Amino acid sequence: MKKLNTLKGHLKNLDYYIFIPYIILSLIGIIMVYSASYSTVKSSDPSGIMLKQGLYFVAGLVIIITLMSGNNKIVKSKGFVSSLGFLLTVALAYLWFFGTKVNGAAGWINLGPINIQPAEIAKVYFIIRFARVIQLEDYKIRDDNWIDVFKGRITLSFVILFLIFKQPDLGGALINFLIIAIMILSSGIYWKKSLKLFFVGVLSFIAIFGIAVGFIKLGMWHSYQANRIISFIDPFKDHDAGYQVINSYYALSNGGIFGRGLGNSVQKNGYLPEPNTDFIMAVISEELGLIMVILILALLMFMVCRIIVIGVRSSFVYDKLVCYGVAFYMTVQSLINTGAVTGMMPITGVTFPFISYGGSSMLTLSFCIGLTLVISANQGKRS
């Protein structure tokens, strides 16, 4: 009865500015997953894939309702966070030693009807873990003892990042690293030190990327990841390495402003790899045009801005940091995906939030939406 009353109270103050865009984007995703999966050269059943995506969406709604019933308090507990971190580490270690590679990466654990991707779960784990730590150690951070607070936690976090990178999942490792960075930068450390850390991080990334490109050009690095970097630098120079980006360009140009019509994509028919996951935005652009792409990006940006506003308004450190982490997670994931589709960034196998096919991504994002809806509803009750 208590949980039911809690749910009623939260639903009474439901933030429709987050919930309605979430529903719209998810429904667009279900339709486009079906369309992108319908290929004349593949034997996969598009109806089955659409049904799975629909079930993931329903499961996501169940997660949201569960959190809004008061179970979000369990998420904040030390036991939940520690258990999740332990299971995550074990799962990633299992993939390193026993994982089966799919499309060049061993990133999925098969659990019968679904495949779990630990790298996706890690994104939520880092958000709630660092939000909890920063809330508990807030006074130390503000007393300029933030290095003592974070050094042990960062060491353990880098073990998880290393295991994700070894799959290899460069995109997953990069997003998780950036989430950790934004959580620390948002923790309340002195702004000048935040600025220094930001510039050191940017310069380090540029240096590492430059060294990697040098190794590739000298012929000292040949791998799945190296080919993706080559395709980003000049896709037309090496058609074998750059065929993904080249066919994405064709899809974008074919669609124009209004698109060729739903289901009429040419590039999904054996030209674009993974058209229902990594390159679904290219298919949307070809079939529904630039107008639909802008609408999707606008809805996502609206959600992100709303979540940031909720974080700014919150008087609790934990709630603020969860909102900032979730907003950044959605933003950086969409930017990396669209950057790869348009050839502005290397292809890293990152899906587009709510639109791309995938259970782990949909459930993880729904979990994040549930957390922000609870925070917003609590603000509504207090006001």
C-alpha positions in Angstrom: 0.0 0.0 0.0 2.9 2.4 0.8 4.5 1.8 -2.5 1.2 2.3 -4.3 0.7 5.6 -2.5 4.3 6.6 -3.4 3.6 5.8 -7.0 0.4 7.8 -7.0 2.2 10.8 -5.5 5.0 10.6 -8.1 2.5 10.2 -11.0 0.5 13.2 -9.8 3.7 15.2 -10.2 4.9 13.4 -13.4 7.3 15.5 -15.5 5.7 15.4 -18.9 8.5 17.4 -20.4 10.7 14.3 -19.9 8.2 11.5 -20.1 6.4 12.5 -23.4 9.7 13.0 -25.4 10.8 9.6 -24.0 7.7 8.0 -25.3 7.8 9.7 -28.7 11.5 8.8 -29.3 11.0 5.2 -28.2 8.0 4.8 -30.5 10.0 6.3 -33.4 12.7 3.9 -32.5 10.4 0.8 -32.7 9.1 1.9 -36.1 12.6 2.7 -37.5 14.1 -0.5 -36.1 11.5 -2.5 -38.1 12.1 -0.4 -41.2 15.9 -0.6 -40.9 15.8 -4.3 -40.3 13.7 -5.0 -43.4 16.4 -5.8 -45.9 16.1 -7.6 -49.2 19.5 -9.2 -48.8 19.2 -10.5 -45.2 17.1 -13.4 -43.8 16.5 -11.7 -40.4 12.8 -11.4 -39.4 12.1 -7.6 -39.1 8.8 -8.3 -37.2 10.7 -10.3 -34.6 13.2 -7.6 -34.1 10.5 -5.0 -33.9 8.7 -7.1 -31.3 11.8 -7.4 -29.2 12.4 -3.6 -29.3 8.7 -3.2 -28.3 9.2 -5.6 -25.4 12.4 -3.7 -24.3 10.3 -0.5 -24.3 7.6 -2.1 -22.1 10.3 -3.4 -19.8 11.7 0.1 -19.6 8.3 1.4 -18.6 8.2 -1.3 -15.9 11.6 -0.1 -14.6 10.3 3.5 -14.5 7.2 2.5 -12.6 9.3 0.4 -10.2 11.6 3.4 -9.4 8.6 5.7 -9.0 7.1 3.3 -6.5 9.8 4.3 -4.0 12.5 1.7 -5.0 14.8 4.5 -6.0 15.9 4.6 -2.4 17.5 1.1 -2.9 19.5 2.5 -5.8 21.2 5.0 -3.4 22.2 2.3 -0.9 25.8 1.2 -0.4 24.8 -2.5 -0.8 23.1 -1.9 -4.2 26.0 0.1 -5.6 28.7 -2.3 -4.3 26.8 -5.3 -5.6 26.3 -3.8 -9.0 30.0 -2.9 -9.2 31.1 -6.4 -8.2 28.7 -8.1 -10.7 29.8 -5.6 -13.4 33.5 -6.4 -12.9 32.9 -10.1 -12.9 30.8 -9.9 -16.1 33.5 -7.9 -17.9 36.2 -10.3 -16.7 34.1 -13.2 -18.0 33.9 -11.5 -21.4 37.6 -11.0 -21.5 38.4 -14.7 -21.0 35.3 -16.5 -22.4 33.4 -13.9 -24.5 32.4 -14.7 -28.0 33.2 -12.0 -30.5 30.3 -10.5 -32.5 31.3 -8.0 -35.2 34.8 -7.9 -33.8 34.0 -7.3 -30.2 33.1 -9.6 -27.2 30.7 -7.3 -25.5 27.6 -9.3 -24.9 26.6 -12.0 -22.4 23.9 -14.3 -23.8 21.1 -14.9 -21.2 18.7 -16.9 -23.4 16.1 -14.5 -24.9 18.3 -11.4 -24.3 21.9 -10.3 -24.6 23.3 -8.2 -21.8 26.0 -5.6 -22.6 27.9 -4.8 -19.4 29.5 -1.6 -20.9 26.0 -0.1 -21.1 25.2 -0.9 -17.4 28.6 0.6 -16.5 27.3 4.0 -17.5 24.5 4.0 -14.9 26.9 2.4 -12.4 29.4 5.3 -12.6 26.6 7.9 -12.4 25.0 6.5 -9.2 28.4 5.5 -7.7 30.1 8.9 -8.0 26.8 10.7 -7.1 26.7 8.7 -3.8 30.4 9.2 -3.1 30.3 12.9 -3.7 27.2 13.3 -1.5 28.9 11.5 1.4 32.3 13.2 1.0 31.0 16.6 -0.1 32.6 18.5 2.9 36.0 17.0 2.1 35.7 18.0 -1.6 34.9 21.5 -0.7 37.8 21.6 1.7 40.1 20.9 -1.3 40.7 17.2 -0.3 39.1 15.9 -3.5 42.2 14.0 -4.6 42.0 11.8 -1.4 38.3 11.3 -2.0 38.6 10.2 -5.7 42.0 8.5 -6.1 41.0 5.0 -4.8 37.6 5.1 -6.6 39.2 6.2 -9.9 41.7 3.3 -9.7 38.9 0.8 -9.4 37.0 2.6 -12.2 40.0 2.4 -14.5 40.0 -1.4 -14.0 36.4 -1.5 -15.4 37.3 0.9 -18.2 40.3 -1.3 -19.2 38.1 -4.4 -19.3 35.6 -2.6 -21.5 38.4 -1.4 -23.8 39.8 -4.9 -24.1 36.6 -6.3 -25.6 37.4 -4.1 -27.7 34.8 -1.4 -27.2 36.4 1.9 -27.8 33.1 3.8 -27.8 31.9 2.3 -24.6 35.2 2.9 -22.8 35.3 6.6 -24.0 31.7 7.3 -22.9 32.2 5.8 -19.5 35.5 7.7 -19.1 33.7 10.9 -20.0 30.9 10.2 -17.5 33.5 9.7 -14.7 35.2 13.0 -15.7 32.0 15.0 -15.8 30.9 13.6 -12.4 34.2 14.7 -10.8 34.1 18.1 -12.5 30.6 18.6 -11.3 31.5 17.6 -7.7 32.2 21.1 -6.5 36.0 21.2 -6.8 37.5 24.6 -7.2 36.7 25.9 -10.7 40.3 26.7 -11.7 41.2 23.1 -10.9 38.2 21.9 -12.9 39.4 24.0 -15.9 42.9 22.7 -15.6 41.7 19.1 -15.5 39.5 19.7 -18.5 42.3 21.1 -20.6 44.7 18.4 -19.5 42.1 15.8 -20.5 41.5 17.4 -23.9 45.2 17.7 -24.7 45.9 14.2 -23.5 43.1 12.9 -25.8 44.5 14.8 -28.8 48.0 13.5 -28.1 46.9 9.9 -27.8 44.8 10.2 -30.9 47.8 11.8 -32.8 50.2 9.0 -31.7 47.6 6.3 -32.7 47.3 7.9 -36.2 51.1 8.0 -36.4 51.4 4.3 -35.6 48.7 3.4 -38.2 50.4 5.4 -40.9 53.8 3.8 -40.1 52.2 0.4 -40.4 52.8 -0.4 -36.7 49.2 -0.9 -35.7 46.8 -3.1 -37.6 43.5 -3.9 -35.9 39.7 -3.6 -35.9 40.0 -0.2 -34.1 42.8 1.0 -36.4 40.7 0.5 -39.5 37.9 2.6 -37.9 40.3 5.4 -37.3 41.6 5.2 -40.9 38.1 5.4 -42.2 37.5 8.6 -40.2 40.7 10.3 -41.5 40.0 9.7 -45.2 37.2 7.1 -46.0 37.7 7.4 -49.7 41.4 6.7 -49.6 40.8 3.1 -48.4 37.4 1.8 -49.6 37.7 -1.3 -47.5 38.2 0.6 -44.3 35.9 3.5 -45.2 33.0 1.7 -46.8 30.8 2.2 -43.7 31.2 5.9 -43.8 31.0 6.2 -47.6 27.6 4.3 -47.6 26.5 6.5 -44.7 27.2 9.5 -46.9 25.2 8.0 -49.7 22.2 7.5 -47.4 22.4 11.0 -46.1 22.6 12.5 -49.6 19.8 10.2 -50.9 17.3 11.4 -48.3 17.6 15.1 -48.8 15.2 17.3 -46.8 12.0 15.1 -46.9 13.4 11.6 -47.5 12.6 8.8 -50.0 9.7 7.5 -47.8 9.4 5.1 -44.9 10.9 1.7 -45.9 12.5 3.0 -49.1 16.1 3.1 -48.0 18.5 1.7 -50.5 21.6 1.7 -48.3 20.1 -0.6 -45.7 20.0 -3.4 -48.3 23.5 -4.8 -47.7 25.5 -1.6 -48.0 25.2 -0.1 -44.4 26.5 -2.5 -41.7 24.2 -2.7 -38.7 21.5 -0.4 -40.1 19.2 -0.9 -37.1 21.9 -0.1 -34.5 25.0 2.0 -35.2 23.7 3.5 -38.5 20.0 3.9 -37.8 20.2 7.7 -38.1 21.6 7.3 -41.6 18.6 5.1 -42.5 16.2 7.7 -40.9 17.8 10.4 -42.9 17.5 8.5 -46.2 13.8 7.5 -45.6 12.4 10.4 -43.6 14.8 13.2 -44.5 16.6 16.0 -42.6 13.3 17.1 -41.1 12.9 13.9 -39.0 16.5 14.0 -38.0 16.1 17.5 -36.7 12.9 16.6 -34.9 14.7 13.6 -33.2 17.7 15.8 -32.2 15.3 18.6 -30.9 13.3 16.2 -28.8 16.5 14.7 -27.3 18.0 18.2 -26.7 14.7 19.3 -25.0 14.9 16.3 -22.6 18.5 17.0 -21.8 17.9 20.7 -21.1 14.9 19.8 -18.9 17.0 17.3 -16.9 19.7 19.9 -16.4 17.2 22.4 -15.2 15.9 19.8 -12.7 19.5 19.3 -11.5 20.1 23.0 -11.1 16.9 23.4 -9.1 17.6 20.5 -6.7 18.9 21.2 -3.2 20.4 17.7 -2.8 23.9 17.0 -4.0 23.0 13.4 -5.1 20.0 14.5 -7.2 22.0 17.3 -8.9 24.8 14.9 -9.9 22.5 12.2 -11.1 20.7 14.7 -13.4 24.0 16.1 -14.7 25.4 12.6 -15.3 22.2 11.4 -17.1 22.1 14.6 -19.2 25.7 14.2 -20.2 25.4 10.5 -20.9 22.5 11.1 -23.3 24.3 14.1 -24.9 27.7 12.5 -25.5 26.2 9.2 -26.8 24.1 11.0 -29.4 27.0 13.2 -30.4 29.3 10.3 -30.9 26.7 8.3 -32.9 25.8 11.2 -35.2 29.5 12.2 -35.5 30.3 8.7 -36.8 27.3 8.7 -39.2 28.3 12.0 -40.6 32.1 11.1 -40.7 33.0 13.8 -38.2 34.2 11.2 -35.6 35.6 7.7 -35.8 33.1 4.8 -35.9 33.1 3.4 -32.4 29.9 1.2 -32.4 27.9 3.6 -30.2 24.1 3.5 -30.6 21.7 6.4 -30.7 19.6 6.9 -27.5 16.1 5.5 -27.6 16.2 5.0 -31.4 18.8 2.2 -32.1 17.9 -1.5 -31.6 19.2 -2.9 -28.3 17.9 -4.1 -25.0 20.8 -3.1 -22.7 20.7 0.5 -24.1 16.9 0.9 -23.8 16.8 -0.5 -20.3 19.7 1.5 -19.1 18.3 4.7 -20.5 14.9 3.9 -19.1 16.5 3.4 -15.7 18.1 6.9 -16.0 14.8 8.5 -17.1 13.1 6.8 -14.1 15.7 8.4 -11.7 15.2 11.8 -13.1 11.4 11.5 -13.1 11.5 10.7 -9.3 13.8 13.7 -8.7 11.4 16.0 -10.6 8.3 14.6 -8.9 9.8 15.1 -5.5 10.6 18.7 -6.4 6.9 19.1 -7.5 5.7 17.8 -4.2 7.9 20.1 -2.2 6.8 23.1 -4.2 
